[in-house]
Amino acid sequence: MLKIKDIHTYYGNSYVLQGISLEVRKGTVVGILGRNGVGKTTLIRSIIGFSPVRRGQILFKDVDITHLPPYKIARMHMGLVPQGRRIFPSLTVQENLTVAARDAGLRQWDQEKIFNLFPRIKERLNNRGNELSGGEQQMLAIARALLSNPDYILMDEPTEGLAPLLVQEIGDIILRVREEGISILIVEQSLLFALRVSTETHLMSKGTIVYSSSPQELWENQEMKYQYLGV
């Protein structure tokens, strides 16, 4: 589904991603963990095309997307749940959803299906984005990504700033989405959340992947957790 081959990304002269390689197979959830500043968000931005890759290659559905603009990558049915949610604050929930909707035939996520998954969003249809709580905004950001009918979703810190009960709810939603066969790449700082929803995990440090394993193996590896996550 998604293959990343030795990518290198810079911000000006700052060398951020220093040779990242990984693969996300169909129907899997890959968790990327690491401390602040190790390049996790830059990885998301490089895949979707916001931060140009200087060297290396990104393949999506066997198509080289390394240097495609973000709108063309999105049209290939790659969804994004960005850090900070990035919903339109002056638009209503209904308008935020309408802007994102894209037909995809038999695989279609429509508003009825979205409301079954997010009943709270249905209750807030006429509220503007800036009138929602942080948890509601995150649900709207995920709903918006699903309405683009993606085969693959990038999620950047989906639990950031959320209370524990809402973190649990977001985890339940991701597990249900995974059951639909959608592949997901999640960047997270919460170890417990990532272990719960992921099918495989990778630790990042200083722009590289330093450890890859199943969630269970990571949970049992005290040395790696302490060295790269501080837990």
N, CA, C and O of each residue as an XYZ file, in Angstrom:
924
protein
N       0.831     -1.205      0.000
C       0.000      0.000      0.000
C       0.869      1.261      0.000
O       0.749      2.109     -0.884
N       1.761      1.373      1.021
C       2.665      2.517      1.115
C       4.072      2.007      1.399
O       4.290      1.255      2.349
N       5.023      2.421      0.570
C       6.418      2.040      0.763
C       7.272      3.295      0.800
O       7.249      4.104     -0.127
N       8.020      3.447      1.872
C       8.916      4.584      2.042
C      10.338      4.054      1.983
O      10.720      3.182      2.763
N      11.115      4.585      1.053
C      12.454      4.052      0.799
C      13.520      5.122      1.011
O      13.743      5.975      0.152
N      14.168      5.060      2.157
C      15.358      5.865      2.456
C      15.136      7.348      2.162
O      15.885      7.954      1.396
N      14.102      7.927      2.776
C      13.819      9.345      2.490
C      14.602     10.263      3.425
O      14.849      9.952      4.590
N      14.982     11.414      2.855
C      15.739     12.440      3.570
C      15.016     13.769      3.349
O      14.806     14.185      2.209
N      14.639     14.428      4.437
C      13.899     15.682      4.353
C      14.587     16.743      5.202
O      15.039     16.477      6.315
N      14.653     17.950      4.650
C      15.300     19.076      5.320
C      14.289     20.204      5.506
O      13.354     20.345      4.718
N      14.486     21.008      6.558
C      13.866     22.321      6.677
C      14.989     23.338      6.530
O      15.723     23.587      7.487
N      15.135     23.927      5.354
C      16.284     24.789      5.101
C      17.546     23.960      5.176
O      17.709     22.990      4.435
N      18.448     24.346      6.084
C      19.675     23.578      6.282
C      19.559     22.557      7.406
O      20.518     21.843      7.701
N      18.390     22.487      8.031
C      18.181     21.552      9.139
C      17.830     20.168      8.595
O      16.822     19.998      7.908
N      18.656     19.198      8.904
C      18.530     17.834      8.386
C      17.615     17.053      9.331
O      18.052     16.641     10.406
N      16.354     16.842      8.947
C      15.347     16.290      9.863
C      15.190     14.777      9.696
O      15.485     14.023     10.623
N      14.731     14.327      8.530
C      14.616     12.882      8.278
C      15.904     12.407      7.634
O      16.311     12.908      6.585
N      16.541     11.435      8.272
C      17.888     11.048      7.873
C      17.940      9.595      7.399
O      18.769      8.804      7.849
N      17.033      9.270      6.479
C      17.029      7.929      5.904
C      15.973      7.028      6.513
O      16.299      6.026      7.150
N      14.690      7.382      6.318
C      13.569      6.599      6.846
C      13.097      5.604      5.796
O      12.864      5.969      4.644
N      12.959      4.351      6.199
C      12.375      3.317      5.338
C      11.354      2.529      6.149
O      11.639      2.090      7.263
N      10.168      2.356      5.585
C       9.161      1.509      6.220
C       8.078      1.185      5.203
O       8.000      1.796      4.137
N       7.246      0.216      5.551
C       6.154     -0.200      4.676
C       4.889     -0.346      5.502
O       4.915     -0.881      6.609
N       3.780      0.136      4.953
C       2.471     -0.027      5.587
C       1.618     -0.875      4.650
O       1.232     -0.430      3.569
N       1.333     -2.087      5.074
C       0.556     -3.000      4.234
C      -0.936     -2.738      4.395
O      -1.369     -2.094      5.351
N      -1.703     -3.239      3.458
C      -3.149     -3.023      3.454
C      -3.783     -3.583      4.725
O      -3.493     -4.705      5.142
N      -4.650     -2.779      5.325
C      -5.402     -3.211      6.495
C      -4.639     -3.191      7.802
O      -5.122     -3.716      8.805
N      -3.440     -2.589      7.814
C      -2.650     -2.525      9.044
C      -2.666     -1.117      9.627
O      -2.962     -0.141      8.939
N      -2.341     -1.041     10.906
C      -2.164      0.242     11.581
C      -0.739      0.281     12.112
O      -0.372     -0.507     12.984
N       0.056      1.193     11.588
C       1.457      1.313     11.966
C       1.616      2.507     12.899
O       1.250      3.630     12.552
N       2.160      2.261     14.076
C       2.376      3.320     15.053
C       3.814      3.795     15.036
O       4.741      2.990     15.120
N       4.005      5.116     14.926
C       5.323      5.739     14.977
C       5.432      6.492     16.304
O       4.666      7.421     16.559
N       6.373      6.094     17.137
C       6.527      6.697     18.459
C       7.897      7.326     18.607
O       8.849      6.936     17.930
N       7.990      8.303     19.496
C       9.261      8.962     19.771
C       9.037     10.240     20.546
O       7.913     10.730     20.651
N      10.099     10.768     21.080
C      10.015     12.018     21.838
C       9.732     13.196     20.902
O       9.764     13.046     19.680
N       9.458     14.352     21.475
C       9.276     15.567     20.684
C      10.538     15.885     19.889
O      11.653     15.732     20.389
N      10.353     16.329     18.648
C      11.468     16.818     17.869
C      12.291     15.776     17.142
O      13.361     16.093     16.622
N      11.815     14.523     17.093
C      12.615     13.478     16.425
C      12.275     13.338     14.947
O      12.938     12.593     14.226
N      11.233     14.057     14.487
C      10.895     14.020     13.069
C       9.597     13.319     12.726
O       9.339     13.043     11.554
N       8.768     13.023     13.729
C       7.539     12.268     13.462
C       6.580     13.053     12.569
O       6.075     12.519     11.581
N       6.327     14.312     12.909
C       5.425     15.131     12.092
C       6.018     15.391     10.716
O       5.287     15.448      9.727
N       7.330     15.548     10.642
C       7.975     15.736      9.342
C       7.770     14.519      8.453
O       7.646     14.655      7.236
N       7.734     13.341      9.042
C       7.448     12.131      8.263
C       6.057     12.214      7.640
O       5.890     11.930      6.454
N       5.064     12.599      8.429
C       3.701     12.770      7.904
C       3.693     13.800      6.783
O       3.121     13.561      5.719
N       4.324     14.941      7.019
C       4.343     16.014      6.036
C       5.074     15.602      4.757
O       4.708     16.040      3.666
N       6.084     14.778      4.884
C       6.811     14.309      3.704
C       5.955     13.368      2.863
O       5.979     13.432      1.634
N       5.203     12.501      3.522
C       4.358     11.549      2.795
C       3.261     12.276      2.023
O       3.020     11.971      0.854
N       2.595     13.233      2.666
C       1.465     13.912      2.023
C       1.921     14.999      1.063
O       1.115     15.512      0.288
N       3.209     15.360      1.102
C       3.739     16.315      0.137
C       3.901     17.744      0.632
O       4.246     18.628     -0.151
N       3.658     17.988      1.919
C       3.817     19.342      2.458
C       5.287     19.732      2.600
O       5.649     20.891      2.394
N       6.126     18.767      2.950
C       7.564     19.007      3.113
C       8.303     18.167      2.078
O       8.382     16.947      2.225
N       8.846     18.791      1.035
C       9.448     18.031     -0.060
C      10.607     17.145      0.406
O      11.451     17.556      1.202
N      10.616     15.933     -0.111
C      11.704     14.996      0.158
C      12.882     15.336     -0.752
O      12.712     15.494     -1.961
N      14.071     15.448     -0.170
C      15.253     15.789     -0.976
C      15.853     14.544     -1.627
O      16.306     14.595     -2.770
N      15.855     13.426     -0.898
C      16.357     12.166     -1.459
C      15.462     11.033     -1.003
O      14.811     11.135      0.036
N      15.423      9.942     -1.778
C      14.608      8.796     -1.448
C      13.341      8.743     -2.274
O      13.151      9.541     -3.192
N      12.475      7.795     -1.943
C      11.282      7.551     -2.758
C      10.109      7.127     -1.878
O      10.273      6.391     -0.905
N       8.926      7.608     -2.243
C       7.684      7.204     -1.581
C       6.751      6.637     -2.641
O       6.427      7.311     -3.619
N       6.320      5.390     -2.444
C       5.397      4.733     -3.363
C       4.063      4.526     -2.662
O       4.015      4.051     -1.528
N       2.986      4.883     -3.339
C       1.637      4.660     -2.821
C       0.847      3.939     -3.904
O       0.671      4.459     -5.005
N       0.374      2.743     -3.586
C      -0.302      1.889     -4.572
C       0.597      1.671     -5.799
O       0.124      1.664     -6.935
N       1.892      1.496     -5.546
C       2.903      1.258     -6.586
C       3.125      2.461     -7.507
O       3.747      2.317     -8.559
N       2.631      3.637     -7.132
C       2.860      4.868     -7.888
C       3.845      5.739     -7.108
O       3.698      5.914     -5.898
N       4.834      6.275     -7.790
C       5.816      7.154     -7.155
C       5.170      8.519     -6.886
O       4.876      9.271     -7.816
N       4.954      8.825     -5.605
C       4.327     10.098     -5.225
C       5.329     11.055     -4.603
O       4.936     12.091     -4.066
N       6.612     10.733     -4.663
C       7.637     11.485     -3.935
C       7.557     12.981     -4.181
O       7.706     13.772     -3.250
N       7.324     13.374     -5.418
C       7.341     14.798     -5.758
C       5.989     15.301     -6.266
O       5.915     16.352     -6.903
N       4.919     14.549     -5.983
C       3.589     15.009     -6.367
C       3.095     16.077     -5.392
O       3.447     16.038     -4.213
N       2.285     17.033     -5.861
C       1.692     18.015     -4.940
C       0.643     17.347     -4.049
O       0.069     16.327     -4.430
N       0.390     17.908     -2.879
C      -0.533     17.277     -1.931
C      -1.920     16.990     -2.498
O      -2.509     15.960     -2.172
N      -2.458     17.876     -3.340
C      -3.825     17.650     -3.827
C      -3.908     16.420     -4.712
O      -4.936     15.742     -4.731
N      -2.838     16.119     -5.449
C      -2.843     14.909     -6.284
C      -2.723     13.653     -5.425
O      -3.329     12.626     -5.730
N      -1.944     13.737     -4.360
C      -1.840     12.595     -3.441
C      -3.183     12.344     -2.773
O      -3.602     11.193     -2.642
N      -3.863     13.401     -2.351
C      -5.184     13.249     -1.730
C      -6.179     12.618     -2.692
O      -7.019     11.820     -2.276
N      -6.095     12.966     -3.977
C      -7.005     12.397     -4.974
C      -6.783     10.905     -5.182
O      -7.643     10.220     -5.737
N      -5.647     10.403     -4.746
C      -5.381      8.967     -4.825
C      -5.967      8.229     -3.630
O      -5.684      7.051     -3.414
N      -6.790      8.939     -2.853
C      -7.478      8.394     -1.673
C      -6.542      8.174     -0.497
O      -6.556      7.130      0.154
N      -5.726      9.197     -0.247
C      -4.961      9.254      0.997
C      -5.558     10.356      1.857
O      -5.607     11.514      1.442
N      -6.013     10.001      3.055
C      -6.610     10.958      3.972
C      -5.608     11.446      4.998
O      -4.576     10.814      5.224
N      -5.920     12.574      5.616
C      -5.019     13.173      6.605
C      -5.816     13.693      7.790
O      -6.799     14.417      7.627
N      -5.375     13.313      8.991
C      -5.856     13.913     10.238
C      -4.655     14.644     10.820
O      -3.822     14.033     11.489
N      -4.556     15.962     10.568
C      -3.326     16.680     10.913
C      -3.211     16.981     12.404
O      -4.200     16.973     13.137
N      -1.988     17.244     12.828
C      -1.768     17.689     14.192
C      -2.492     19.017     14.406
O      -2.434     19.912     13.563
N      -3.173     19.129     15.546
C      -3.925     20.351     15.827
C      -5.286     20.394     15.165
O      -5.958     21.425     15.210
N      -5.717     19.280     14.539
C      -7.047     19.092     13.925
C      -7.260     19.886     12.646
O      -7.688     19.317     11.642
N      -6.968     21.204     12.653
C      -7.046     22.037     11.450
C      -8.420     22.028     10.787
O      -8.518     22.086      9.561
N      -9.473     21.957     11.585
C     -10.802     22.118     11.013
C     -11.029     23.594     10.695
O     -10.280     24.454     11.159
N     -12.059     23.886      9.905
C     -12.372     25.273      9.569
C     -13.198     25.875     10.708
O     -14.358     25.501     10.877
N     -12.634     26.796     11.494
C     -13.326     27.265     12.700
C     -14.578     28.071     12.418
O     -15.502     28.070     13.231
N     -14.634     28.764     11.281
C     -15.779     29.623     10.996
C     -16.907     28.883     10.271
O     -17.994     29.433     10.095
N     -16.652     27.629      9.849
C     -17.677     26.830      9.175
C     -18.385     25.944     10.183
O     -17.808     25.570     11.204
N     -19.629     25.610      9.899
C     -20.352     24.673     10.751
C     -19.802     23.267     10.557
O     -19.055     22.993      9.618
N     -20.189     22.390     11.466
C     -19.794     20.987     11.325
C     -20.278     20.435      9.986
O     -19.538     19.737      9.293
N     -21.529     20.753      9.621
C     -22.077     20.289      8.347
C     -21.224     20.798      7.188
O     -20.931     20.042      6.261
N     -20.828     22.052      7.228
C     -20.022     22.623      6.144
C     -18.629     22.006      6.100
O     -18.098     21.759      5.016
N     -18.027     21.751      7.265
C     -16.731     21.081      7.303
C     -16.802     19.703      6.644
O     -15.891     19.306      5.919
N     -17.887     18.985      6.901
C     -18.050     17.656      6.323
C     -18.304     17.731      4.821
O     -17.771     16.928      4.055
N     -19.117     18.693      4.406
C     -19.463     18.822      2.992
C     -18.230     19.140      2.144
O     -18.075     18.616      1.042
N     -17.364     19.996      2.664
C     -16.143     20.359      1.943
C     -15.275     19.132      1.674
O     -14.630     19.039      0.629
N     -15.260     18.187      2.621
C     -14.356     17.038      2.515
C     -14.926     15.889      1.704
O     -14.165     15.046      1.229
N     -16.233     15.827      1.531
C     -16.876     14.640      0.962
C     -16.413     14.371     -0.460
O     -16.307     15.278     -1.285
N     -16.137     13.085     -0.726
C     -15.740     12.664     -2.059
C     -16.342     11.290     -2.317
O     -16.246     10.393     -1.480
N     -16.957     11.136     -3.468
C     -17.605      9.874     -3.813
C     -16.554      8.816     -4.118
O     -15.540      9.096     -4.757
N     -16.811      7.594     -3.650
C     -15.891      6.487     -3.950
C     -16.654      5.201     -4.227
O     -16.173      4.115     -3.901
N     -17.818      5.306     -4.815
C     -18.562      4.133     -5.254
C     -18.977      3.222     -4.113
O     -19.559      3.674     -3.127
N     -18.675      1.934     -4.250
C     -19.143      0.938     -3.293
C     -18.475      1.073     -1.919
O     -19.010      0.583     -0.924
N     -17.320      1.726     -1.857
C     -16.616      1.853     -0.585
C     -17.086      3.080      0.187
O     -16.491      3.439      1.203
N     -18.108      3.701     -0.268
C     -18.411      5.055      0.182
C     -18.696      5.182      1.672
O     -19.512      4.458      2.242
N     -17.991      6.128      2.278
C     -18.347      6.659      3.583
C     -19.242      7.864      3.332
O     -18.789      8.878      2.801
N     -20.500      7.758      3.708
C     -21.404      8.890      3.557
C     -21.742      9.438      4.944
O     -21.256      8.927      5.954
N     -22.571     10.473      4.987
C     -22.857     11.104      6.269
C     -23.611     10.173      7.213
O     -23.409     10.231      8.426
N     -24.469      9.325      6.678
C     -25.197      8.393      7.546
C     -24.227      7.471      8.277
O     -24.362      7.237      9.478
N     -23.252      6.952      7.541
C     -22.260      6.070      8.150
C     -21.395      6.834      9.151
O     -21.050      6.309     10.209
N     -21.048      8.077      8.812
C     -20.268      8.912      9.724
C     -21.031      9.157     11.015
O     -20.453      9.100     12.100
N     -22.338      9.431     10.905
C     -23.120      9.730     12.106
C     -23.296      8.492     12.987
O     -23.431      8.616     14.204
N     -23.294      7.303     12.387
C     -23.332      6.076     13.184
C     -22.050      5.907     13.988
O     -22.066      5.400     15.110
N     -20.932      6.343     13.392
C     -19.648      6.226     14.067
C     -19.422      7.368     15.056
O     -18.775      7.191     16.088
N     -19.964      8.541     14.728
C     -19.780      9.748     15.547
C     -21.126     10.378     15.882
O     -21.446     11.434     15.336
N     -21.919      9.778     16.749
C     -23.228     10.375     17.068
C     -23.114     11.786     17.642
O     -24.021     12.600     17.470
N     -22.015     12.078     18.316
C     -21.841     13.411     18.884
C     -21.696     14.467     17.790
O     -22.134     15.605     17.959
N     -21.092     14.095     16.687
C     -20.947     15.023     15.563
C     -22.322     15.385     14.998
O     -22.561     16.536     14.633
N     -23.214     14.413     14.928
C     -24.559     14.673     14.416
C     -25.284     15.693     15.288
O     -26.034     16.531     14.787
N     -25.051     15.612     16.607
C     -25.695     16.543     17.533
C     -25.173     17.971     17.374
O     -25.825     18.923     17.803
N     -24.004     18.119     16.761
C     -23.347     19.423     16.656
C     -23.356     19.973     15.227
O     -22.579     20.876     14.915
N     -24.198     19.461     14.378
C     -24.152     19.801     12.954
C     -24.175     21.297     12.672
O     -23.491     21.766     11.762
N     -24.941     22.038     13.429
C     -25.091     23.468     13.156
C     -24.144     24.345     13.969
O     -24.182     25.571     13.871
N     -23.287     23.702     14.778
C     -22.280     24.461     15.523
C     -21.063     24.740     14.642
O     -20.695     23.928     13.794
N     -20.459     25.880     14.855
C     -19.227     26.191     14.127
C     -18.053     25.428     14.743
O     -18.105     24.983     15.889
N     -17.011     25.294     13.956
C     -15.866     24.524     14.410
C     -15.269     25.037     15.698
O     -14.831     24.252     16.540
N     -15.244     26.367     15.863
C     -14.640     26.934     17.067
C     -15.553     26.839     18.285
O     -15.179     27.278     19.373
N     -16.737     26.274     18.115
C     -17.648     26.074     19.242
C     -17.575     24.647     19.784
O     -18.281     24.306     20.733
N     -16.728     23.815     19.186
C     -16.608     22.421     19.606
C     -15.523     22.268     20.661
O     -14.581     23.059     20.717
N     -15.661     21.249     21.491
C     -14.598     20.903     22.434
C     -13.428     20.277     21.665
O     -13.557     19.946     20.487
N     -12.294     20.120     22.341
C     -11.135     19.502     21.693
C     -11.439     18.099     21.193
O     -11.033     17.731     20.091
N     -12.149     17.314     21.994
C     -12.498     15.963     21.579
C     -13.435     15.956     20.383
O     -13.284     15.141     19.473
N     -14.406     16.870     20.385
C     -15.328     16.959     19.254
C     -14.606     17.405     17.988
O     -14.915     16.931     16.895
N     -13.649     18.313     18.130
C     -12.873     18.737     16.972
C     -12.055     17.573     16.402
O     -11.926     17.436     15.186
N     -11.509     16.746     17.280
C     -10.744     15.599     16.796
C     -11.644     14.603     16.079
O     -11.260     14.043     15.052
N     -12.832     14.384     16.613
C     -13.782     13.503     15.937
C     -14.153     14.060     14.566
O     -14.260     13.316     13.591
N     -14.350     15.382     14.503
C     -14.674     16.004     13.220
C     -13.512     15.854     12.241
O     -13.733     15.614     11.054
N     -12.280     15.992     12.726
C     -11.113     15.843     11.851
C     -11.030     14.426     11.282
O     -10.692     14.243     10.113
N     -11.339     13.423     12.110
C     -11.328     12.037     11.628
C     -12.494     11.798     10.676
O     -12.335     11.154      9.639
N     -13.676     12.324     11.034
C     -14.845     12.182     10.162
C     -14.596     12.816      8.799
O     -14.964     12.254      7.768
N     -13.975     13.981      8.802
C     -13.656     14.673      7.555
C     -12.725     13.825      6.689
O     -12.913     13.733      5.476
N     -11.718     13.205      7.314
C     -10.803     12.349      6.558
C     -11.532     11.143      5.978
O     -11.266     10.744      4.844
N     -12.446     10.563      6.743
C     -13.180      9.384      6.265
C     -14.108      9.736      5.111
O     -14.303      8.927      4.204
N     -14.681     10.933      5.137
C     -15.592     11.337      4.061
C     -14.865     11.554      2.734
O     -15.508     11.647      1.689
N     -13.548     11.634      2.764
C     -12.786     11.674      1.512
C     -12.639     10.273      0.922
O     -12.028     10.093     -0.132
N     -13.214      9.271      1.625
C     -13.189      7.876      1.203
C     -11.775      7.387      0.908
O     -11.457      6.998     -0.216
N     -10.928      7.414      1.950
C      -9.535      7.035      1.758
C      -9.322      5.523      1.783
O     -10.113      4.777      2.360
N      -8.246      5.097      1.151
C      -7.734      3.744      1.346
C      -6.708      3.742      2.469
O      -6.383      2.704      3.046
N      -6.207      4.940      2.759
C      -5.086      5.075      3.686
C      -5.226      6.408      4.413
O      -5.559      7.419      3.795
N      -4.975      6.416      5.725
C      -5.083      7.649      6.506
C      -3.793      7.884      7.286
O      -3.256      6.975      7.919
N      -3.312      9.114      7.227
C      -2.218      9.572      8.071
C      -2.818     10.298      9.267
O      -3.638     11.198      9.087
N      -2.427      9.927     10.486
C      -2.926     10.575     11.698
C      -1.746     11.097     12.507
O      -0.862     10.334     12.896
N      -1.738     12.393     12.756
C      -0.644     13.026     13.491
C      -1.136     13.435     14.874
O      -1.898     14.392     15.011
N      -0.697     12.707     15.895
C      -1.035     12.979     17.300
C      -2.551     13.063     17.531
O      -3.032     14.091     18.007
N      -3.313     12.012     17.208
C      -4.775     12.092     17.342
C      -5.280     12.225     18.775
O      -6.432     12.607     18.979
N      -4.442     11.918     19.782
C      -4.913     12.022     21.171
C      -4.366     13.247     21.881
O      -4.578     13.397     23.084
N      -3.677     14.116     21.181
C      -3.021     15.263     21.807
C      -4.035     16.149     22.532
O      -5.010     16.607     21.936
N      -3.798     16.382     23.803
C      -4.623     17.290     24.586
C      -5.981     16.756     24.997
O      -6.817     17.518     25.482
N      -6.223     15.463     24.815
C      -7.537     14.904     25.125
C      -7.551     14.222     26.493
O      -6.548     13.662     26.935
N      -8.704     14.281     27.148
C      -8.884     13.603     28.426
C      -8.889     12.089     28.209
O      -9.191     11.629     27.108
N      -8.556     11.305     29.245
C      -8.455      9.846     29.099
C      -9.686      9.173     28.508
O      -9.557      8.253     27.700
N     -10.878      9.618     28.898
C     -12.086      8.990     28.352
C     -12.210      9.238     26.848
O     -12.650      8.360     26.106
N     -11.823     10.426     26.405
C     -11.868     10.725     24.981
C     -10.781      9.966     24.224
O     -10.989      9.554     23.082
N      -9.632      9.783     24.854
C      -8.575      8.971     24.236
C      -9.086      7.556     23.995
O      -8.844      6.969     22.941
N      -9.799      7.013     24.987
C     -10.392      5.681     24.842
C     -11.369      5.653     23.681
O     -11.384      4.696     22.906
N     -12.189      6.696     23.549
C     -13.184      6.748     22.489
C     -12.534      6.854     21.110
O     -12.975      6.200     20.165
N     -11.489      7.672     20.992
C     -10.777      7.790     19.725
C     -10.135      6.453     19.358
O     -10.125      6.070     18.189
N      -9.601      5.747     20.348
C      -9.035      4.418     20.095
C     -10.075      3.448     19.571
O      -9.803      2.688     18.642
N     -11.277      3.465     20.163
C     -12.364      2.598     19.689
C     -12.697      2.908     18.230
O     -12.929      2.000     17.432
N     -12.717      4.184     17.893
C     -13.037      4.597     16.521
C     -11.978      4.090     15.546
O     -12.311      3.576     14.478
N     -10.702      4.233     15.909
C      -9.629      3.775     15.028
C      -9.708      2.265     14.818
O      -9.484      1.783     13.708
N     -10.020      1.525     15.858
C     -10.154      0.069     15.713
C     -11.300     -0.288     14.772
O     -11.188     -1.232     13.990
N     -12.396      0.455     14.842
C     -13.524      0.197     13.929
C     -13.158      0.550     12.494
O     -13.548     -0.151     11.560
N     -12.411      1.631     12.317
C     -11.972      2.006     10.976
C     -11.028      0.944     10.412
O     -11.102      0.605      9.231
N     -10.154      0.429     11.251
C      -9.239     -0.628     10.812
C     -10.007     -1.855     10.328
O      -9.595     -2.508      9.369
N     -11.123     -2.170     10.986
C     -11.940     -3.305     10.569
C     -12.529     -3.120      9.174
O     -12.903     -4.095      8.522
N     -12.611     -1.868      8.715
C     -13.108     -1.572      7.376
C     -12.032     -1.804      6.303
O     -12.297     -1.650      5.111
N     -10.825     -2.174      6.733
C      -9.751     -2.440      5.788
C      -8.920     -1.236      5.408
O      -8.092     -1.314      4.501
N      -9.133     -0.107      6.098
C      -8.360      1.099      5.813
C      -7.013      1.021      6.528
O      -6.950      0.740      7.725
N      -5.948      1.268      5.790
C      -4.609      1.295      6.377
C      -4.380      2.641      7.052
O      -4.851      3.671      6.569
N      -3.656      2.631      8.172
C      -3.455      3.853      8.944
C      -2.002      3.938      9.409
O      -1.422      2.951      9.862
N      -1.430      5.127      9.291
C      -0.140      5.430      9.903
C      -0.387      6.466     10.991
O      -0.868      7.564     10.712
N      -0.060      6.116     12.226
C      -0.316      6.993     13.364
C       0.997      7.436     13.987
O       1.840      6.614     14.346
N       1.157      8.744     14.109
C       2.255      9.326     14.877
C       1.707      9.629     16.265
O       0.689     10.310     16.394
N       2.371      9.131     17.304
C       1.845      9.267     18.663
C       2.969      9.450     19.680
O       4.099      9.013     19.465
N       2.634     10.103     20.790
C       3.523     10.120     21.947
C       3.012      9.208     23.047
O       3.777      8.797     23.920
N       1.724      8.888     23.013
C       1.146      8.026     24.038
C       1.448      6.558     23.719
O       0.899      5.995     22.772
N       2.309      5.958     24.505
C       2.693      4.566     24.269
C       1.498      3.632     24.391
O       1.288      2.787     23.521
N       0.713      3.767     25.452
C      -0.400      2.845     25.676
C      -1.415      2.925     24.548
O      -1.937      1.901     24.107
N      -1.700      4.139     24.075
C      -2.653      4.287     22.982
C      -2.124      3.621     21.719
O      -2.845      2.871     21.061
N      -0.866      3.892     21.381
C      -0.290      3.318     20.162
C      -0.257      1.800     20.224
O      -0.533      1.130     19.228
N       0.079      1.251     21.391
C       0.123     -0.204     21.522
C      -1.266     -0.823     21.372
O      -1.416     -1.934     20.864
N      -2.267     -0.088     21.820
C      -3.634     -0.627     21.746
C      -4.153     -0.707     20.312
O      -4.801     -1.686     19.943
N      -3.873      0.312     19.503
C      -4.506      0.380     18.180
C      -3.617     -0.145     17.053
O      -4.120     -0.430     15.966
N      -2.309     -0.282     17.283
C      -1.384     -0.606     16.196
C      -1.243     -2.110     15.990
O      -1.432     -2.903     16.913
N      -0.909     -2.476     14.771
C      -0.539     -3.857     14.466
C       0.974     -4.021     14.418
O       1.482     -5.136     14.541
N       1.700     -2.912     14.240
C       3.157     -2.919     14.343
C       3.610     -1.527     14.767
O       2.907     -0.539     14.557
N       4.803     -1.466     15.371
C       5.285     -0.200     15.911
C       6.727      0.059     15.494
O       7.507     -0.863     15.256
N       7.057      1.369     15.414
C       8.423      1.801     15.108
C       8.784      2.938     16.055
O       7.970      3.826     16.305
N       9.999      2.909     16.578
C      10.511      4.004     17.393
C      11.420      4.878     16.547
O      12.268      4.379     15.808
N      11.231      6.212     16.664
C      12.078      7.165     15.959
C      12.964      7.921     16.931
O      12.565      8.216     18.058
N      14.177      8.233     16.480
C      15.089      9.073     17.236
C      16.011      9.779     16.258
O      16.630      9.133     15.412
N      16.109     11.092     16.362
C      17.010     11.900     15.544
C      16.849     11.630     14.046
O      17.828     11.506     13.310
N      15.581     11.543     13.617
C      15.299     11.445     12.192
C      15.459     10.070     11.580
O      15.436      9.931     10.357
N      15.621      9.049     12.410
C      15.751      7.685     11.891
C      14.871      6.742     12.705
O      14.473      7.057     13.826
N      14.576      5.589     12.129
C      13.878      4.530     12.861
C      14.924      3.656     13.531
O      15.800      3.099     12.869
N      14.826      3.540     14.852
C      15.853      2.831     15.615
C      15.389      1.476     16.112
O      16.203      0.671     16.564
N      14.081      1.211     16.034
C      13.578     -0.066     16.539
C      12.213     -0.329     15.927
O      11.379      0.574     15.853
N      11.980     -1.560     15.489
C      10.687     -1.957     14.909
C      10.284     -3.299     15.506
O      11.110     -4.198     15.662
N       8.998     -3.420     15.836
C       8.540     -4.675     16.449
C       7.023     -4.711     16.463
O       6.355     -3.769     16.037
N       6.497     -5.819     16.962
C       5.070     -5.890     17.260
C       4.799     -5.055     18.505
O       5.722     -4.792     19.276
N       3.547     -4.631     18.720
C       3.231     -3.880     19.950
C       3.607     -4.638     21.220
O       4.117     -4.046     22.170
N       3.358     -5.935     21.237
C       3.664     -6.733     22.425
C       5.165     -6.759     22.706
O       5.582     -6.640     23.858
N       5.979     -6.913     21.661
C       7.430     -6.936     21.845
C       7.939     -5.599     22.369
O       8.832     -5.558     23.214
N       7.366     -4.497     21.863
C       7.773     -3.190     22.361
C       7.403     -3.039     23.826
O       8.199     -2.537     24.619
N       6.205     -3.468     24.192
C       5.756     -3.363     25.575
C       6.699     -4.103     26.525
O       6.919     -3.669     27.656
N       7.244     -5.211     26.062
C       8.107     -6.034     26.916
C       9.569     -5.572     26.898
O      10.370     -6.043     27.705
N       9.926     -4.661     25.990
C      11.311     -4.232     25.860
C      11.551     -2.981     26.710
O      11.428     -1.856     26.226
N      11.891     -3.192     27.963
C      12.048     -2.081     28.896
C      13.182     -1.138     28.487
O      13.077      0.075     28.672
N      14.251     -1.682     27.940
C      15.396     -0.855     27.561
C      15.021      0.149     26.472
O      15.355      1.330     26.569
N      14.327     -0.323     25.438
C      13.941      0.557     24.342
C      12.934      1.604     24.795
O      13.031      2.768     24.406
N      11.981      1.205     25.602
C      10.981      2.155     26.097
C      11.645      3.252     26.929
O      11.294      4.425     26.804
N      12.585      2.881     27.762
C      13.225      3.877     28.615
C      14.141      4.784     27.805
O      14.149      5.999     28.004
N      14.924      4.190     26.877
C      15.901      4.969     26.133
C      15.261      5.960     25.183
O      15.731      7.091     25.057
N      14.182      5.547     24.504
C      13.636      6.389     23.425
C      12.294      7.034     23.763
O      11.853      7.946     23.064
N      11.638      6.567     24.834
C      10.360      7.159     25.221
C      10.364      7.711     26.642
O       9.474      8.467     27.031
N      11.364      7.326     27.398
C      11.448      7.820     28.781
C      10.446      7.196     29.714
O      10.077      7.805     30.718
N       9.986      5.969     29.403
C       8.994      5.304     30.272
C       9.526      3.942     30.733
O       8.843      3.230     31.469
